Amino acid sequence: MSAPSSVPVPYAAYLRVYEPLAAFPEPERAHWEAYARRGTAPTAQDELRRSLADLLPVPPVAVPVHESADAFTAELDGVVCVCPWRTRLRGWLALAELPALLPPPLLDAALPPVVRAQAAGDYERWRKINPDARPWIRTAVWQVPVRWFTLFSDKEREYVPAGQEEGGQEEGAEGGGPRLRYRTPMVEARRRVARTLKALRDAEDEGPLIDGLVDVGRWLEEFHPRSLVELDYGGLVHALTPEQLAEDRSAADVAQGIVALRAGDTETAGAVYERLAERWRAVRNLQHAN
């Protein structure tokens, strides 16, 4: 377990896939097997600390020069599973999204155009050599996308208030605070995606929720069928009050809306979706609060 850190926690949530060791080819499998045996895996806070350190030099390092050899670990039915960080790949992917998130003057001040252009060129060359590479972790800032909740059941919700952690901070948890997460076997996540897509398509021809869910479904298909899927509220737990965290049953709300859609009750489904959208709209608005 890492010592508490003063590094600010990003208000981000994470969708992670933990794959069994059998999913990895040698010699990577041997690396992760030895890594898991050591039992000293760093946390998400450690990854953030390293990333922020790269931004301090002049010029800043937009994307790590070398790929991370770290991972989160978990067990599913007694089988060790790992979720590689792949920080370099995720850095490239995040860099491509920044222009849509930050005003040009702020983006240029934080990461000069020449730095971004060099990183983009590095990614293009790397991608030609690794065309099938994909991240094990997806990140959402200041929200949990509604489509992510469709992968889980309310029964899989795990909420641990601050100060009630047992056995110290878990791998992947943000340091020193409460934890809210969902975990489910890959087979359940894929089945729920398929059922939700059918319900949505029966109710409407197209829409952003359908497009987003198709994208998540395709991503899940790239992993071992005996994987573990996790939705971690990450740093978002620090943007919500203890009462809001305790009362948040977003996965249950999504399930209720899908049941209503299947029954042809579009009025109830619309009301559920609006309630859910308003909850997360209020969280996203905090990003611009003074």
C-alpha positions as CSV (number, residue, x, y, z in Angstrom):
1,M,0.0,0.0,0.0
2,S,1.3,3.4,-0.9
3,A,1.6,6.2,1.6
4,P,-1.0,9.0,1.5
5,S,-0.3,11.6,-1.1
6,S,-0.9,15.3,-1.3
7,V,-1.4,15.1,-5.1
8,P,-4.8,16.4,-6.1
9,V,-7.2,13.7,-7.1
10,P,-8.7,14.2,-10.6
11,Y,-12.5,14.2,-10.8
12,A,-12.5,11.2,-13.1
13,A,-14.3,7.8,-13.3
14,Y,-12.8,4.7,-14.8
15,L,-14.1,1.7,-16.7
16,R,-11.6,-1.1,-16.4
17,V,-11.2,-4.6,-17.7
18,Y,-9.1,-7.1,-15.7
19,E,-8.0,-10.1,-17.8
20,P,-6.9,-13.5,-16.5
21,L,-3.3,-14.3,-16.9
22,A,-4.1,-16.9,-19.6
23,A,-5.2,-14.0,-21.9
24,F,-1.6,-12.8,-22.2
25,P,1.1,-14.3,-24.5
26,E,4.5,-15.0,-23.2
27,P,6.7,-13.4,-22.0
28,E,4.1,-10.8,-20.9
29,R,2.2,-13.5,-19.0
30,A,5.2,-14.4,-16.9
31,H,5.7,-10.7,-16.2
32,W,2.2,-10.2,-14.9
33,E,2.3,-13.5,-12.9
34,A,5.4,-12.4,-11.1
35,Y,4.0,-8.9,-10.7
36,A,0.8,-10.2,-9.1
37,R,2.8,-12.5,-6.7
38,R,4.7,-9.5,-5.4
39,G,1.5,-7.9,-4.1
40,T,2.9,-4.4,-4.2
41,A,1.0,-2.9,-7.1
42,P,0.8,0.9,-7.1
43,T,-2.5,2.8,-7.0
44,A,-4.2,5.2,-9.3
45,Q,-2.8,8.0,-7.2
46,D,0.7,6.8,-8.0
47,E,0.0,6.8,-11.7
48,L,-1.4,10.4,-11.4
49,R,1.8,11.5,-9.5
50,R,4.0,10.2,-12.3
51,S,1.9,11.8,-15.0
52,L,2.0,15.2,-13.2
53,A,5.7,15.0,-12.8
54,D,6.1,14.6,-16.6
55,L,4.3,18.0,-17.1
56,L,6.7,19.9,-14.9
57,P,9.8,20.0,-17.3
58,V,10.1,22.6,-20.0
59,P,9.0,21.6,-22.5
60,P,6.5,19.3,-20.8
61,V,6.4,15.5,-21.6
62,A,2.9,15.1,-23.0
63,V,3.1,11.3,-23.2
64,P,5.5,9.0,-21.4
65,V,8.5,8.0,-23.4
66,H,8.2,4.4,-22.3
67,E,5.1,2.3,-21.7
68,S,4.2,1.5,-18.1
69,A,4.9,-2.0,-16.7
70,D,2.4,-1.6,-13.9
71,A,-1.2,-2.9,-13.6
72,F,-4.1,-3.2,-11.2
73,T,-4.8,-6.7,-10.0
74,A,-8.0,-8.5,-8.8
75,E,-9.4,-12.0,-8.4
76,L,-12.4,-13.5,-10.1
77,D,-13.5,-16.9,-8.9
78,G,-10.0,-17.5,-7.5
79,V,-8.3,-16.6,-10.8
80,V,-5.8,-13.7,-10.8
81,C,-6.7,-11.0,-13.3
82,V,-4.7,-8.0,-14.3
83,C,-5.6,-4.6,-15.8
84,P,-2.5,-3.1,-17.4
85,W,-2.2,0.6,-17.1
86,R,-0.9,1.2,-20.6
87,T,-0.3,4.8,-19.6
88,R,1.5,5.7,-22.8
89,L,-1.3,4.5,-25.0
90,R,-3.9,6.2,-22.9
91,G,-1.9,9.4,-22.9
92,W,-2.0,9.5,-26.7
93,L,-5.7,8.8,-26.7
94,A,-6.4,11.5,-24.1
95,L,-4.2,14.0,-26.0
96,A,-6.4,13.6,-29.1
97,E,-9.5,14.5,-27.0
98,L,-8.0,17.7,-25.4
99,P,-8.9,20.2,-28.2
100,A,-12.6,19.4,-27.6
101,L,-12.2,19.9,-23.8
102,L,-9.9,23.0,-23.4
103,P,-9.9,26.5,-25.0
104,P,-7.1,26.9,-27.5
105,P,-5.1,29.5,-25.4
106,L,-5.2,27.3,-22.3
107,L,-4.3,24.2,-24.3
108,D,-1.4,25.9,-26.0
109,A,-0.1,27.2,-22.6
110,A,-0.3,23.8,-21.0
111,L,1.0,21.8,-24.0
112,P,2.5,23.9,-26.8
113,P,1.5,22.9,-30.4
114,V,5.0,21.7,-31.2
115,V,4.9,19.2,-28.2
116,R,1.5,18.0,-29.3
117,A,2.6,17.6,-32.9
118,Q,5.6,15.5,-31.8
119,A,3.4,13.3,-29.7
120,A,0.9,12.8,-32.5
121,G,3.8,11.8,-34.8
122,D,5.1,9.3,-32.3
123,Y,1.6,7.8,-32.0
124,E,1.2,7.5,-35.7
125,R,4.5,5.6,-36.0
126,W,3.7,3.4,-33.0
127,R,0.2,2.6,-34.3
128,K,1.6,1.3,-37.6
129,I,3.6,-1.3,-35.6
130,N,0.8,-2.0,-33.1
131,P,-2.5,-1.7,-35.1
132,D,-4.5,-3.9,-32.7
133,A,-3.5,-2.3,-29.4
134,R,-6.3,-1.1,-27.1
135,P,-6.5,0.3,-23.6
136,W,-7.7,-1.8,-20.6
137,I,-8.9,1.4,-19.0
138,R,-11.4,4.1,-20.2
139,T,-11.7,7.4,-18.4
140,A,-14.5,10.0,-18.1
141,V,-13.9,13.4,-16.5
142,W,-16.5,15.0,-14.2
143,Q,-19.1,12.3,-15.0
144,V,-19.9,8.6,-15.3
145,P,-21.4,8.1,-18.8
146,V,-24.9,6.6,-18.7
147,R,-23.9,3.8,-21.1
148,W,-21.3,2.5,-18.5
149,F,-24.1,1.8,-16.0
150,T,-25.9,-0.5,-18.4
151,L,-23.1,-3.1,-17.8
152,F,-23.9,-3.5,-14.1
153,S,-26.6,-4.5,-11.7
154,D,-27.4,-2.6,-8.5
155,K,-26.6,-5.8,-6.6
156,E,-23.0,-5.4,-7.8
157,R,-22.7,-1.9,-6.2
158,E,-19.9,-1.6,-3.6
159,Y,-20.0,1.5,-1.5
160,V,-17.5,2.0,1.3
161,P,-17.8,5.4,3.2
162,A,-14.7,7.3,4.2
163,G,-12.9,5.9,7.2
164,Q,-14.5,2.4,6.9
165,E,-12.0,0.8,4.5
166,E,-10.9,-2.6,5.6
167,G,-7.3,-3.7,5.2
168,G,-6.2,-0.4,3.8
169,Q,-6.5,1.2,0.4
170,E,-7.2,-1.2,-2.5
171,E,-5.4,-1.1,-5.8
172,G,-7.1,1.3,-8.1
173,A,-8.7,3.3,-5.3
174,E,-8.1,7.0,-4.9
175,G,-6.1,7.7,-1.8
176,G,-7.7,8.3,1.6
177,G,-11.3,8.7,0.6
178,P,-14.6,6.7,0.2
179,R,-15.0,4.2,-2.6
180,L,-17.9,3.5,-4.9
181,R,-17.6,0.9,-7.6
182,Y,-19.3,-1.9,-9.5
183,R,-17.7,-5.2,-10.6
184,T,-19.2,-7.9,-12.8
185,P,-18.0,-10.9,-14.9
186,M,-17.4,-10.1,-18.6
187,V,-20.2,-12.5,-19.7
188,E,-22.7,-10.5,-17.7
189,A,-21.5,-7.2,-19.0
190,R,-21.7,-8.4,-22.6
191,R,-25.2,-9.8,-22.1
192,R,-26.5,-6.6,-20.6
193,V,-25.0,-4.5,-23.4
194,A,-26.9,-6.8,-25.9
195,R,-30.2,-6.6,-24.0
196,T,-30.0,-2.8,-23.6
197,L,-29.1,-2.3,-27.3
198,K,-32.1,-4.4,-28.3
199,A,-34.4,-2.4,-26.1
200,L,-33.1,0.9,-27.3
201,R,-33.3,0.0,-31.0
202,D,-36.8,-1.3,-30.6
203,A,-37.7,2.1,-29.1
204,E,-35.7,4.3,-31.5
205,D,-33.7,4.0,-34.7
206,E,-30.6,5.8,-33.6
207,G,-29.2,8.2,-30.9
208,P,-26.0,9.0,-29.0
209,L,-26.8,6.5,-26.3
210,I,-27.0,3.7,-28.9
211,D,-23.8,4.8,-30.6
212,G,-22.0,5.0,-27.3
213,L,-23.2,1.6,-26.2
214,V,-22.2,0.0,-29.5
215,D,-18.7,1.5,-29.0
216,V,-18.5,0.0,-25.5
217,G,-19.8,-3.3,-26.7
218,R,-17.1,-3.5,-29.4
219,W,-14.4,-2.7,-26.9
220,L,-15.5,-5.4,-24.5
221,E,-15.4,-8.0,-27.3
222,E,-11.7,-7.5,-27.6
223,F,-11.0,-9.0,-24.2
224,H,-11.0,-12.6,-22.7
225,P,-14.5,-13.9,-22.0
226,R,-13.5,-14.7,-18.4
227,S,-12.4,-11.1,-17.6
228,L,-13.7,-8.9,-14.8
229,V,-15.3,-5.5,-15.7
230,E,-15.1,-2.7,-13.1
231,L,-16.7,0.8,-12.9
232,D,-14.8,2.9,-10.4
233,Y,-16.1,6.3,-9.4
234,G,-12.4,7.2,-8.8
235,G,-11.9,10.9,-7.9
236,L,-15.6,11.7,-8.4
237,V,-16.3,10.5,-4.9
238,H,-14.6,13.8,-3.8
239,A,-17.0,15.9,-5.8
240,L,-20.1,14.3,-4.1
241,T,-21.3,14.6,-0.5
242,P,-21.5,11.4,1.6
243,E,-25.3,11.6,1.3
244,Q,-25.2,11.8,-2.5
245,L,-22.8,8.8,-2.6
246,A,-25.0,6.7,-0.3
247,E,-28.1,7.5,-2.3
248,D,-26.6,7.2,-5.8
249,R,-28.2,4.1,-7.4
250,S,-27.5,5.1,-11.0
251,A,-27.2,1.5,-12.2
252,A,-30.6,0.7,-10.7
253,D,-32.1,3.8,-12.4
254,V,-30.7,2.7,-15.8
255,A,-32.1,-0.8,-15.3
256,Q,-35.5,0.6,-14.4
257,G,-35.6,2.7,-17.5
258,I,-34.7,-0.2,-19.7
259,V,-37.4,-2.3,-18.2
260,A,-39.9,0.5,-18.9
261,L,-38.7,0.7,-22.5
262,R,-39.2,-3.1,-23.0
263,A,-42.8,-2.7,-21.7
264,G,-43.5,0.2,-24.1
265,D,-43.7,2.7,-21.2
266,T,-41.8,5.5,-22.8
267,E,-43.1,8.1,-20.3
268,T,-41.6,6.3,-17.3
269,A,-38.4,5.6,-19.2
270,G,-38.1,9.3,-20.1
271,A,-38.6,10.3,-16.6
272,V,-36.0,7.9,-15.3
273,Y,-33.5,9.1,-17.9
274,E,-34.1,12.7,-17.1
275,R,-33.6,12.1,-13.4
276,L,-30.3,10.4,-14.1
277,A,-29.2,13.0,-16.6
278,E,-30.0,15.8,-14.2
279,R,-28.0,14.1,-11.4
280,W,-24.9,13.9,-13.6
281,R,-25.4,17.3,-15.1
282,A,-25.2,18.8,-11.6
283,V,-21.8,17.1,-11.2
284,R,-20.5,18.2,-14.6
285,N,-21.5,21.8,-13.7
286,L,-19.1,21.7,-10.7
287,Q,-16.2,21.8,-13.2
288,H,-17.0,25.4,-14.0
289,A,-17.9,26.5,-10.4
290,N,-15.8,29.2,-8.8
